[in-house]
Amino acid sequence: MTNVNPFLQPSTLEHELPPFSQIKEEHYLPAFYEGFSQQLLEVQTILDTPGEATFENTIIALEKSGKVLERVSMVFFNKTSSDTNDALEAMRAEIAPKLSAHHDAIMLNPRFFARIKALFDNREKLNLSNEDSWLLERYYKDLIQSGAHLNDEQRARLTELNGALSKLSTTFSRNLLADTNDLAIIVDSVEELDGLTPNQIKAAATAASERGLTGKWLLAQVNFTGNPLLNSLTNRTLRRRIMESSLLKGNQNNENDNKSILLEMVKLRAQRAQLFGVNSHAEHITAVQTAQNPSNIHAMLKKIAPPAIRNATAEAADLAKSAGSEIESWDWGFYTEKVRLEKYNIDTAKMQPYFELERVLHDGVFFAANKLFGITFKERPDLMTYHSEARVFEVNNEDGTPLGLFIGDFFTRDSKRGGAWMNSLVKQNHLLNQLPVVVNNLNIPKPATGQPALLTLDFTTTLFHEFGHALHGLLSQVKYPRVSGTAVQRDFVEFPSQVNEMWIMWPEVLNNYARHYETGELMPKEWIESLNAAAVFNEGFATTSYLAAAVLDLAWHSLTSDEASQITDVEAFEAKALKDYGLDFAPVPTRYRSTYFSHIFDGGYSAGYYGYIWSEVLDADAVDWFKENGGLSRKNGDHFRDTLLGRGGSIDSMQMFRNFRGRDSTIEPLLKRRGLL
């Protein structure tokens, strides 16, 4: 290795923004291998330190280790999720099991565990600060969760399982991206696109042209079941094609089929749980979450599922009246818009000119953040990113001091996986004096050249939601990298992002950004009133679809090792799991079928997809607090920042919520919001 590799030294750019102009594909693998070697040497130095373990020579030393590996990992995995190619995917397949083995070499080292355990057992005598004490506890629990306490034979088997699972996860992701691209719908006649806006039709033509299909129109698949275009297309045959293709992702019995992959993953996860002395992967995972065990999760979901399916059934009856026939899954969105128009005089297609991307971003998302936290945003076109469409914004505090960098990568492309997410490229921490660099990725259809990007209300919601994650990273004010930003318990991480969605319809914010992109006129007041009146409209569908996916996740991961080994039919297992929960309602398919459920088979949410609604209990309660205390104000923003957003994972998640709210959460605000009382 030589210093030519840009990952070997901290970046000299502002806030250590990775030097993307210097990074080439050939740098990744050497940097990974050098990062592995360096961190293993650093850990060995910790183990060889003479005398007893101290917080300084063990925990702080570990926090300072592995920085080459951290730099290359953050850039590489952001790149492979947002702009991948065959060469990068081959690298990911090579590095995934080695990264798993490297993690295990540290976390399963008995000498390392003994050192941490000695500190943990004597923590009361160490005179640690609250943050130091919590960090020590996190490391100890991480080691137990990783299997450091197991015997030699068990640890060896665990390493095998972890390596195999990392390979399978990579294959699942690669298959899904390829199949999603292959299942795009090609339309030969523009007449078939009746119902779409001129901009949507131009975008479809552009997408087709980029694949060499000039004179045709391409409708890309999305990562979840269905497609937003189903709300507008009048051609029922085309709607059916889109829905049926959507449900086939990863399930075509071709080279991209994911059924055998996920079955093997479920089996290996169950075997791993058995090593830990518990019955299932779900038991193992939830033990360190705020939910604590699967029983607590089911207790909540079973309060929600019956009224959700009841509401969905009633909604289907309303749609059938409008359609004059029974509703199929490909009809739901289309007739929902018709009934919404009939009942509330809301035509969501007409709203899109009022949701132009730049106005939503600057005058909505950034505006709300400025009003709450006093922070400002300045675009920096001089700073290069990993893709020409990814834009950098400098973020400063009210007094002008730097806060970090925000990167927005908003448009879909074939090289980007589906969905929307937030990544960190640099984590805030005082230990190494680093400020955060965070990325938001969305999959908004790219408009034709020279045309504005007009968002649906759903995409507007996604933009606010993902920026809530970005704020969690940007506003972090912690000492240690391990607990920076979004490094909280998995079933708590969605809470801040869901809270940020409240500002979409907040009058001061809405009136600032929801303006016609051509005339600048405000969205009509009666439309806004209708949207508020229709707040629980279609919530039966939304809740049922989400719950079905959460239940599938728990069903797969509640299997014992013996049970998992006996499952051979993915579709039959799915059907039974949904039927047992009373969620088998054909017009409302699960938001994710197993073969394209990347959250749980390639996204860190295994046995954790319930976390969205678990967090929404906290979110709905927090929104009530904001409303009770005057809403969008610096005082409220500072309280939220000081007690929760800025604390990262440096204290217990639920204690953070209590510090913010003044009490434990209650479920009633959520039930009211979703019309489930």
Summary of the structure (lengths in Angstrom):
residues: 677
radius of gyration: 24.8
end to end distance: 62.7
largest distance: 80.7
contacts: 2325
relative contact order: 0.11
helix: 59%
strand: 7%
